[in-house]
Amino acid sequence: KSINKIMKYIINQIILIIVNIILIDCFILKSSKCNINLHKSLLNLNMLADRVVVVGATGYIGKYVVRESVRQGYDTIAIVREGSDANTDYFKGANIIRADVTNINSINSAIKELNPNVIISCLASRSGIKSDSYQIDYQATLNCLNAAIDANTNQFILLSAFCVRKPLLEFQKAKLQFEAALIDSGNNNKIKYSIVRPTAFFKSVSGQLELLQQGWPFVMFEDGQICKCNPIAESDLATYMLNCIKDSSKWNKILNIGGPDDGMTMKQQGEMLFNILDKEPKYITSPIGLFDVIINILRFFGKWFPKVDDAAELASIGKYYAVEDMLTTDPIEKFGSITLEQHYKRIAVEGQEYDPYTTMLAGKKK
């Protein structure tokens, strides 16, 4: 630790000396050309000063964060597990490092070697069942935090979820358990943090597009007006997370964030899709009580069969998002320039990235 601190101090002093030399030179020359060179030199030094490591880099939001980090000029390292595909356009300009976040020795070694200024965690369990949630949302993320503290990393930015404000599900409890550990580390001056809790991503409210294009009805619960949501574009969320690095107003805080839209009900989302697709609106409604029947049956048999209990948890997740608002109303908790309507119009023409968890009954595009 002492050696790392000394090295960081030496590097910072070298940067300050170079900046002072440039400033003195510009003062003597007093030329507009030198002012331009000064701006460029300072910009380059600023880019070199911050190394950002992204864990969960191949996840849905992680790859947007990697791309935005590169765009903003940071020395960007994407940590991915063995076998993960990081050869897409999202990773252009980033360096790829293989490590296992579930293995404390593996991630410790990687972070120590990289010696980053900032770690951004986009880790999240794919399924949301209890075992996955505590392995990834809690323990793997905690491994990364401990590695960051051991390496004297300055800042830890966490992608969490808005829904943890009302924790009824296992993945929410796992996320909150890690948030508590991160906040405690911040309170003890071990690391600076930002906890970003987005309402929802655009992909989570786009899953029925392909079915509507094929003439299917829009599926909603009850009258489709039980709850509202203002999701945020994935690229806007990535920008917001990267902004946490230098925006001191976002340090050591929990940040709820949604997109620029007013809240929309499920029915309003369906109406917007039908209008964009120029199709006659057709709906299928389902009673919320059906969830309760299914969940109770699965929970009963889940006492003896763990896989059945996992199915009950998945059904509980489905019900949660069908009845709970994912909505920010305070202007300070809204961010971005891309509206849901703009997103729907784009994917109606271009199609969308296939995701087996959100794209209902539609096959992977070839």
FIKOL-663158 format. One line per 5 residues: number of its first residue (from 1); their letters; for each residue x, y, z of C-alpha. Coordinates in nm, 3 decimals, m for minus. Layout:
% FIKOL-663158
NUM = a = X:Y:Z  ... .
***
This chain:
% FIKOL-663158
1 = ksink = 0.000:0.000:0.000  0.278:0.241:0.095  0.463:0.171:m0.230  0.144:0.231:m0.432  0.083:0.561:m0.253 .
6 = imkyi = 0.442:0.671:m0.314  0.419:0.582:m0.684  0.090:0.770:m0.723  0.246:1.071:m0.546  0.549:1.066:m0.775 .
11 = inqii = 0.331:1.042:m1.088  0.112:1.331:m0.971  0.420:1.543:m0.902  0.559:1.471:m1.249  0.226:1.576:m1.405 .
16 = liivn = 0.226:1.900:m1.200  0.583:1.978:m1.311  0.490:1.930:m1.678  0.183:2.151:m1.637  0.392:2.423:m1.473 .
21 = iilid = 0.648:2.410:m1.754  0.370:2.453:m2.010  0.215:2.741:m1.814  0.550:2.923:m1.784  0.620:2.873:m2.153 .
26 = cfilk = 0.279:3.008:m2.247  0.317:3.305:m2.016  0.643:3.401:m2.185  0.520:3.354:m2.540  0.172:3.503:m2.481 .
31 = sskcn = 0.054:3.363:m2.813  m0.287:3.233:m2.912  m0.118:2.931:m3.062  0.035:2.848:m2.725  m0.304:2.883:m2.557 .
36 = inlhk = m0.441:2.622:m2.794  m0.147:2.392:m2.724  m0.193:2.446:m2.352  m0.557:2.339:m2.375  m0.465:2.028:m2.570 .
41 = sllnl = m0.179:1.940:m2.335  m0.393:1.976:m2.024  m0.666:1.769:m2.187  m0.423:1.491:m2.266  m0.278:1.499:m1.914 .
46 = nmlad = m0.629:1.480:m1.772  m0.703:1.176:m1.985  m0.389:1.001:m1.869  m0.447:1.083:m1.504  m0.754:0.856:m1.459 .
51 = rvvvv = m0.770:0.483:m1.515  m1.120:0.338:m1.504  m1.181:m0.033:m1.451  m1.526:m0.170:m1.536  m1.637:m0.499:m1.381 .
56 = gatgy = m1.945:m0.664:m1.526  m1.821:m0.515:m1.851  m1.996:m0.762:m2.083  m2.329:m0.719:m1.908  m2.610:m0.524:m2.067 .
61 = igkyv = m2.523:m0.187:m1.911  m2.156:m0.268:m1.860  m2.073:m0.254:m2.229  m2.237:0.090:m2.260  m2.029:0.208:m1.965 .
66 = vresv = m1.710:0.079:m2.129  m1.792:0.261:m2.452  m1.876:0.586:m2.270  m1.559:0.567:m2.060  m1.351:0.541:m2.378 .
71 = rqgyd = m1.550:0.825:m2.537  m1.479:1.051:m2.238  m1.107:0.984:m2.275  m1.037:0.762:m1.978  m0.779:0.486:m1.980 .
76 = tiaiv = m1.044:0.215:m1.979  m0.998:m0.144:m1.867  m1.281:m0.396:m1.908  m1.256:m0.695:m1.676  m1.433:m0.996:m1.825 .
81 = regsd = m1.447:m1.364:m1.733  m1.289:m1.637:m1.942  m1.505:m1.727:m2.239  m1.691:m1.395:m2.253  m1.710:m1.220:m2.588 .
86 = antdy = m1.557:m0.875:m2.572  m1.491:m0.836:m2.944  m1.781:m0.602:m3.021  m1.779:m0.233:m3.109  m1.861:m0.148:m2.748 .
91 = fkgan = m1.505:m0.239:m2.649  m1.313:m0.044:m2.914  m1.043:0.161:m2.745  m1.062:m0.035:m2.419  m0.815:m0.290:m2.287 .
96 = iirad = m0.953:m0.633:m2.201  m0.836:m0.818:m1.890  m0.956:m1.169:m1.797  m1.038:m1.226:m1.430  m1.298:m1.402:m1.217 .
101 = vtnin = m1.489:m1.165:m0.987  m1.621:m1.462:m0.786  m1.263:m1.561:m0.701  m1.112:m1.320:m0.449  m0.753:m1.409:m0.543 .
106 = sinsa = m0.819:m1.361:m0.914  m0.982:m1.019:m0.881  m0.735:m0.904:m0.615  m0.443:m0.985:m0.841  m0.602:m0.807:m1.139 .
111 = ikeln = m0.693:m0.488:m0.950  m0.354:m0.472:m0.776  m0.177:m0.500:m1.111  m0.401:m0.243:m1.282  m0.390:0.010:m0.994 .
116 = pnvii = m0.698:0.204:m1.112  m0.826:0.540:m0.993  m1.189:0.434:m1.035  m1.380:0.106:m1.039  m1.728:0.097:m1.186 .
121 = sclas = m1.931:m0.211:m1.099  m2.206:m0.317:m1.337  m2.227:m0.663:m1.188  m2.577:m0.810:m1.161  m2.720:m1.158:m1.149 .
126 = rsgik = m2.901:m1.255:m1.466  m3.183:m1.454:m1.311  m3.249:m1.281:m0.979  m3.287:m1.608:m0.789  m3.141:m1.624:m0.438 .
131 = sdsyq = m2.823:m1.821:m0.508  m2.724:m1.610:m0.809  m2.808:m1.285:m0.634  m2.591:m1.345:m0.329  m2.309:m1.483:m0.543 .
136 = idyqa = m2.300:m1.185:m0.781  m2.494:m0.885:m0.648  m2.339:m0.927:m0.304  m2.028:m1.148:m0.279  m1.865:m1.089:m0.620 .
141 = tlncl = m1.925:m0.715:m0.592  m1.785:m0.721:m0.238  m1.476:m0.900:m0.372  m1.426:m0.610:m0.613  m1.473:m0.352:m0.338 .
146 = naaid = m1.222:m0.522:m0.110  m0.975:m0.547:m0.396  m1.027:m0.177:m0.469  m0.961:m0.080:m0.107  m0.649:m0.299:m0.092 .
151 = antnq = m0.520:m0.130:m0.409  m0.591:0.220:m0.270  m0.845:0.287:m0.546  m0.992:0.633:m0.505  m1.354:0.575:m0.609 .
156 = fills = m1.613:0.298:m0.647  m1.923:0.361:m0.859  m2.202:0.105:m0.822  m2.485:0.027:m1.061  m2.769:m0.071:m0.827 .
161 = afcvr = m3.147:m0.055:m0.882  m3.429:0.183:m0.795  m3.647:m0.106:m0.679  m3.430:m0.178:m0.373  m3.617:0.104:m0.199 .
166 = kplle = m3.893:m0.152:m0.136  m3.703:m0.479:m0.091  m3.931:m0.781:m0.124  m3.713:m0.991:m0.353  m3.390:m1.182:m0.294 .
171 = fqkak = m3.183:m0.986:m0.546  m3.295:m0.659:m0.386  m3.185:m0.780:m0.043  m2.848:m0.890:m0.184  m2.795:m0.550:m0.347 .
176 = lqfea = m2.885:m0.368:m0.026  m2.644:m0.584:0.172  m2.362:m0.478:m0.057  m2.474:m0.113:m0.056  m2.446:m0.118:0.323 .
181 = alids = m2.089:m0.250:0.299  m1.997:0.018:0.044  m2.150:0.299:0.250  m1.968:0.173:0.560  m1.639:0.179:0.368 .
186 = gnnnk = m1.710:0.534:0.258  m1.802:0.645:0.610  m1.468:0.506:0.731  m1.280:0.699:0.461  m1.163:0.383:0.288 .
191 = ikysi = m1.304:0.478:m0.052  m1.524:0.738:m0.219  m1.849:0.602:m0.365  m2.155:0.674:m0.576  m2.456:0.439:m0.577 .
196 = vrpta = m2.663:0.479:m0.895  m3.017:0.341:m0.884  m3.186:0.358:m1.227  m3.564:0.311:m1.251  m3.549:0.077:m1.552 .
201 = ffksv = m3.373:0.036:m1.886  m3.543:0.086:m2.221  m3.501:m0.282:m2.305  m3.717:m0.382:m2.007  m4.021:m0.205:m2.157 .
206 = sgqle = m3.955:m0.307:m2.519  m4.001:m0.683:m2.502  m4.334:m0.700:m2.687  m4.228:m0.506:m2.997  m4.162:m0.809:m3.219 .
211 = llqqg = m4.493:m0.969:m3.125  m4.690:m0.654:m3.207  m4.514:m0.635:m3.543  m4.641:m0.988:m3.611  m4.999:m0.889:m3.526 .
216 = wpfvm = m5.017:m1.016:m3.167  m5.205:m0.820:m2.898  m5.031:m0.625:m2.625  m5.030:m0.808:m2.291  m5.093:m0.608:m1.973 .
221 = fedgq = m5.218:m0.663:m1.620  m5.564:m0.553:m1.508  m5.642:m0.225:m1.688  m5.275:m0.156:m1.765  m5.270:0.146:m1.537 .
226 = ickcn = m5.157:m0.005:m1.206  m4.813:0.153:m1.208  m4.593:0.400:m1.394  m4.234:0.403:m1.511  m3.985:0.648:m1.661 .
231 = piaes = m3.703:0.426:m1.791  m3.368:0.567:m1.892  m3.177:0.505:m2.215  m2.878:0.277:m2.169  m2.638:0.529:m2.321 .
236 = dlaty = m2.774:0.811:m2.103  m2.732:0.594:m1.793  m2.372:0.521:m1.889  m2.303:0.893:m1.928  m2.456:0.964:m1.587 .
241 = mlnci = m2.239:0.697:m1.424  m1.919:0.832:m1.582  m2.016:1.183:m1.473  m1.998:1.059:m1.113  m1.619:1.051:m1.141 .
246 = kdssk = m1.570:1.427:m1.143  m1.903:1.565:m1.022  m1.848:1.609:m0.648  m2.223:1.656:m0.593  m2.259:1.285:m0.670 .
251 = wnkil = m1.993:1.160:m0.429  m2.086:0.949:m0.126  m2.451:0.951:m0.219  m2.735:0.725:m0.330  m2.858:0.856:m0.664 .
256 = niggp = m3.205:0.763:m0.791  m3.226:0.831:m1.163  m3.482:0.793:m1.440  m3.518:0.915:m1.796  m3.657:1.251:m1.915 .
261 = ddgmt = m4.015:1.124:m1.970  m4.309:1.168:m1.738  m4.421:0.837:m1.597  m4.604:0.609:m1.840  m4.842:0.328:m1.757 .
266 = mkqqg = m4.819:m0.007:m1.931  m5.124:0.081:m2.140  m4.968:0.409:m2.250  m4.658:0.219:m2.359  m4.878:m0.016:m2.563 .
271 = emlfn = m5.067:0.272:m2.722  m4.739:0.436:m2.819  m4.612:0.115:m2.979  m4.931:0.057:m3.179  m4.923:0.417:m3.301 .
276 = ildke = m4.558:0.391:m3.410  m4.622:0.057:m3.584  m4.941:0.196:m3.742  m5.146:m0.099:m3.616  m5.492:m0.124:m3.464 .
281 = pkyit = m5.457:m0.154:m3.086  m5.538:m0.499:m2.945  m5.494:m0.595:m2.580  m5.499:m0.902:m2.360  m5.547:m0.835:m1.990 .
286 = spigl = m5.449:m1.066:m1.707  m5.554:m1.045:m1.341  m5.279:m0.977:m1.091  m5.430:m1.242:m0.866  m5.309:m1.505:m1.111 .
291 = fdvii = m4.954:m1.428:m0.996  m5.048:m1.498:m0.635  m5.198:m1.836:m0.721  m4.889:m1.941:m0.917  m4.645:m1.808:m0.656 .
296 = nilrf = m4.822:m1.981:m0.365  m4.829:m2.316:m0.545  m4.462:m2.292:m0.638  m4.359:m2.183:m0.287  m4.540:m2.483:m0.139 .
301 = fgkwf = m4.362:m2.738:m0.357  m4.042:m2.537:m0.335  m4.003:m2.651:0.026  m3.888:m2.985:m0.113  m3.760:m2.889:m0.459 .
306 = pkvdd = m3.514:m2.594:m0.474  m3.561:m2.543:m0.848  m3.933:m2.497:m0.793  m3.862:m2.237:m0.526  m3.641:m2.056:m0.779 .
311 = aaela = m3.938:m2.054:m1.017  m4.150:m1.900:m0.742  m3.891:m1.624:m0.701  m3.899:m1.553:m1.075  m4.279:m1.529:m1.060 .
316 = sigky = m4.247:m1.292:m0.764  m4.013:m1.072:m0.969  m4.271:m1.065:m1.247  m4.546:m0.958:m1.010  m4.327:m0.693:m0.846 .
321 = yaved = m4.265:m0.511:m1.172  m4.632:m0.542:m1.269  m4.755:m0.355:m0.962  m4.476:m0.123:m0.841  m4.393:0.223:m0.974 .
326 = mlttd = m4.043:0.263:m1.117  m4.073:0.638:m1.130  m3.874:0.950:m1.045  m4.061:1.281:m1.038  m3.802:1.523:m0.897 .
331 = piekf = m3.628:1.701:m1.189  m3.290:1.637:m1.025  m3.364:1.263:m1.051  m3.423:1.276:m1.427  m3.142:1.259:m1.679 .
336 = gsitl = m3.082:1.216:m2.049  m3.204:1.338:m2.384  m3.347:1.019:m2.536  m3.718:0.965:m2.481  m3.899:0.632:m2.482 .
341 = eqhyk = m4.088:0.735:m2.795  m3.760:0.802:m2.978  m3.635:0.461:m2.867  m3.951:0.284:m2.987  m3.933:0.458:m3.324 .
346 = riave = m3.572:0.354:m3.369  m3.612:m0.012:m3.280  m3.930:m0.036:m3.491  m3.703:0.028:m3.790  m3.367:m0.113:m3.682 .
351 = gqeyd = m3.478:m0.394:m3.453  m3.332:m0.444:m3.106  m3.067:m0.651:m2.938  m3.202:m0.993:m2.850  m3.237:m1.072:m2.481 .
356 = pyttm = m3.401:m1.397:m2.367  m3.511:m1.231:m2.042  m3.703:m0.943:m2.196  m3.785:m1.027:m2.560  m4.114:m1.213:m2.538 .
361 = lagkk = m4.140:m1.521:m2.761  m3.927:m1.363:m3.030  m3.631:m1.553:m3.168  m3.278:m1.422:m3.189  m3.224:m1.211:m3.498 .
366 = k = m3.001:m1.372:m3.760 .
***
